[in-house]
Amino acid sequence: MSTSTTSTKIWPELLAAVGLLIVGLSFHISTNPAGQAAHQVHPGIPLPSNNNPLPPGNASANPITTSTEAATTTTTTIPAPTEPGGGYTLIPGKRIVAFYGAPGGGNLGVLGQDTPEAMWPKLMAQVAPYQQSTPVVLPAYELIAFVAQGSPQPDGTYSARLPDPVIQQYLNVVKEHQGLLILDIQPGRGSFLADAETLAPFLTQPDVALALDPEWQVDAAQAPGQVTGSTTAAEINEVSAWLEQLVTTNHLPQKLLLIHQFENSMIQNKSAVAAQPDLAIVFNMDGFGSWNAKTSSYQLLAADPRFPLGFKLFYHQDDPLEDPSHVLALQPQPVVIEYE
């Protein structure tokens, strides 16, 4: 969810809908002639970590050997988890096209306009133009798991978490269609890391990713929506280090960490943001407005070439809503494309 690329404003109806919501919802490995793996590297996307014992190609991991008799040994192999649709990396190799939002009638983004099941065909209709290009498109839902609030919550954070059963409904649909679920955090006065830790049961699954939305992180004297929030490189690194550990401990494939941004001030000391061996860290331009304003903001993000970029479009706030061909003509080409 973003304010304008040129101005900040709060939508009262959005916050009202949020209140109603909370009450009512409970990756070329090319095997060269010598047989050695050569990795195609994207800026900001490191080679896979040696600490993460993922097998190359389609091999399996974690062999378990059991002895049934003194002279007889049987081996059972447990396949390593893969990305939705197969493979062990998301970026490079796939382009993610997503709907963004949360339940609540569409006030919190297009994803909330209908049930998770009903929204999937609509997402696929939006994905279709991008399937004419490369790389392969991975459809996704970005679900706001922590929704910023305009008033204090019992824990004082100005943010409310979706109940697990609601998150699971979206994950069930994504799994059925071999898609990706991105869980977004709008922390209010809370902490990105503390909120992410509560999502660990979902994030230990290979088809679930994490997003941070600094616009909605404020200090103790502010409320979400009254100002454009911000975060620091140190906070991002704290979350990425935790997520990296989660990936390696659970032998997961590469995991996406999406960070929303439309102004430089939203990420303090950004040059200190560190890459992680098993994460695809992507900065997503999520401001709305005219095409010129949006592309200007996109180029601000592109000034830091270490990380790939994403681009968000708004059905109601963008003037005009640009054609997918124009989005794909952006340089650098976005690896994540979202619709709100």
N, C-alpha and C positions, 0 to 999 in steps of 0.2 A: 504494500500500500504506500503511495507516495504523494507528497505535495508537489506543486508545480515546479518545473525546472527554473522558473524565474520568480516565484513567490511562494510563500507558505500560508496555507489556510487550513482550517479545520472544518470538517463537515459534520455539523451537529447530527444529521440523520445517521451518519456512520456510527458515531458513538452511541446513539440511541439504539441502533440495531445491534451493536455489540452487547449492550446491556440486556436486550431481549434474548440474544443468543445464549448468554451465559446462564440466564435464568431457565431458558427452555431446553437446554441440551445437557442433558446430563453431561568407456575406453580405442613399426610394421614389423608385429614380430614377423620378420621374414626369415625363414630358415635359409641362411645363405648356403652356397654349395658346400661349404665346410661344415655345415650343420650348426653354426653358431648363431645365436639370436641377435639380431640387430634391431634396436629400438628406435622408432621414430619419435623424436622429442619435440614437445611443444613448449614455448617459453613459459616458465612458471610451473610446468608439470615435470617433476623429477622422474628419473628411472625408478622402477619398483624397488622397494627396499629389500635388502638381503635379510632384514629382520622379520619380514613377513613371508613365511614359507609357502607362498602360493606356487603351484606347479606351472611350468611353461606350457603353452598351447592348451590342449585338451586333456592333459594328464590329470591324474587324481592325486589327492593328498591324504595324509594321515592313514597310512596302512596300519592295520591292527592284526597282529599275528597271534593265533591261539593254538595251543598244543592239545590235540585230542587223544593221542597215544604217544608212547615214547618215540616211535619211528615215523609218526605222521604229523605233519604240520599244515594247517590251512591258513590262508591269509584273506582277510576281508578288507576291502578298500572303501573308504568313505570319500565320495567325491568332494572336492573343494567347492564352496559356493561360487557362483558366477554372477556376472551382471545380468540384468534383465535382457533376455534375448541371446545370452551367451557371451563368452569372453571374460577377460579380467580387468579391462580398463573401459572407462567411459570416454575420457578425453585424452588424446585424440582418438577418433574412431566413430564417434556418434555426435549428433546434434540433438539437443534436448529441446522440445517444444512443449510448453506447459500452459495450463490454465491456473490462475492464481486466485486465492480467496478463502473463504470459510463459510460455513452454513449461516444463513441469515437473510435469504431472499435476494441476494445479489448486491446488497449495500456494502458488503465486505469483499467484493470482487466477483467476477463471472462464475467462479467455481461454485459459489453458493446459490446460484439461480435455481438449481434443481437438485435432486438426489445424486449421490455419487454415481449410481448406475446410469441414470438418465443423462448425466453430463458427458459420459465417455464418447458416445457417438458424435456429440457436438464438438468435442475436442478433436476427434479424428477428422471431422470436416475441415477444421482449421489447420490441422497438420498436413492435409493433402497437398497443398501447393508446395510445401517444403520437401515433400517426398520426391519431387522431380529433380532435386539436386543431390549432391553428395556433401557430407557423409550421410550415413544411415540415420534416420530420425528415430529418436526414442521419445514416445509420448509420456507426459508426466502431469501429475497434479502437484501444485505447491499449495499446501494447506497451512493456514495460519494456526499453529498449535498453541501459541501464546498470543492472545489478542490484547493490544493496548487498550486501556480504559481511560475515560475522562475524569474518573473519580477514584478515590482510594479503594482498594480491596482489603479484605480482612488482614492480609499479610503486609499491607502497605506498599505494594509494588506497582499499583496502577496497571496491572496486567492480569489476565485470567486465562487459565489453561483449559483447553478442550479436554473433556473426559476421554479416557482410553477407549471406551467402546465407540465413540464417535470417530476417533482417529482410525480405529480398526476397520470401520465401515469403508473408509476411503482406501485403506491398504488392501482390503479384500478385492476391491474392484481393480486396483492397479495390478495386483498379483494375477488375477484372472486373465488380464490382457497383456502380461509381460511388460508392464510399464514401470515408471519410477514414481515414488512418493517423496516429495521434498517437504520437510517439516520446518516451518518458518517461525522464528522467535521475534516477537515485539515485546521487549522486557519491561517497558515503562521504567520504574525506578529500580527494577530488579537487576539480576546478573545474567548475562548470556550463558556463562558456564553452569551456574546453578540450575537454570532452566533446561539446558541441554542434558544435564545429568539425569533429569527426571524422564527424558525421552530415550534413555539407553536401551530399554527393552525393544523399542522399535528400531533404533539405529544399529543394533547388532544384526539386523537383517540386511541382506545384500541389495534389496530393492528399496531401501530407505536412505535418503540424503538429508542434509541439514542446511538451513539458510539463516543468516543473521540480518536483522533489519535495523541498522543504527538510527534511522530516522525516528524511531519510537523508543529510544533509550534516553532518558532524561535524568537530571540530578535531583537531589532531595528538595530543591526549591521550585521545581518545574512540574508541569503535567504534560502528558503526551498530547500532541496536536497544537499546543500553544506555541511551541518552538520546534525547529528542526533539530532533532537529537543528533547525537554523535557517539562514537566509540574511539578506542585507541588501538594502535598496533599491538600493544601489550595484551589487551583483552582478547583480540582476535587470535594471537599466538597461544594464549592460554587455552582457548577453545580448540584450536587446531591440534595442539599437542595432546589434549585429552582424546580427541576424535581419532588421531593417528594411533594412539595406544589401543583404543577400542577396536580398530581395524586389525592391528597386528595380533592382539590377544585372541581375537575370534577368527583369525585366518580368513578375513573377508577380502573381496576384490576391492579395487580402488573406489573411494567414496567421494562424492561431490560435497564441497563446502561452498555454498553460494553466499556472496556478501553484497547486499543492496547498497547502492550509492548513486547520488546524482549531483552532489557538491563536494569539492575538495575538503571542506571543513568537516564533513561527516566522519572522516577517518583521520585522526590525529597521528602524525609521525608515520604515515603510510609506508614510507620507504623501509621501515623496520619490519613490515609484515613478512614472516618467514614462510617459505614453501615447506611442505611435508612430503616425505617419500611416497606415501600411499594415498594422498588426497589430491583431487583436482580442485584447486582453489580458483574460483571464478568471481570476478567483480561484475555486478549486474547493474546497468544504467536503468534506473526505474523512475525517472522523472517524466511527467506528462506535459503536453503543450504542443506548440507548433513543431513541424519537422525540423526546421532550422535550429530551434532551441534544443530539441532532443539530440540532434546530431552534434551540436556544439558540446553538450554535456558528455556525450559518448567519446568525443575526441579528448576531453579532459582526462577521462579514464584511460584512454589509449596512450596517453603520454607516459604511462608506466607500462613498459612492454613485458614485464616479467610474468604477468598473469593473463590468461585469456579472458574474454569479456562476454557478457550477456546483454540483452536488450529487451526492454519491456514495452508493450503497446497497451494503450488504454482505449477500450471501446467507446467510452463516453467523453473522456477528457481530451484525447488527442484530436487535433484539428489540422489536417484531416488524419484519419486512420490510414497509414501508408500500406501499400501493397507489399506482399511478401517479397516480390522481386527487388523492391527498393531496400528492404531490410537485408537481403542477402548481398546487396551491392555495397554494404558498409565495409569499410576497411579499418581495422581488421574485421573479418567476418565473425559475427557472434556465434559462439558455440552453444549458448542458451538463448532461447527466444520465448518470451512469456506474454500472455494476454491477461489483462485484468478487466 
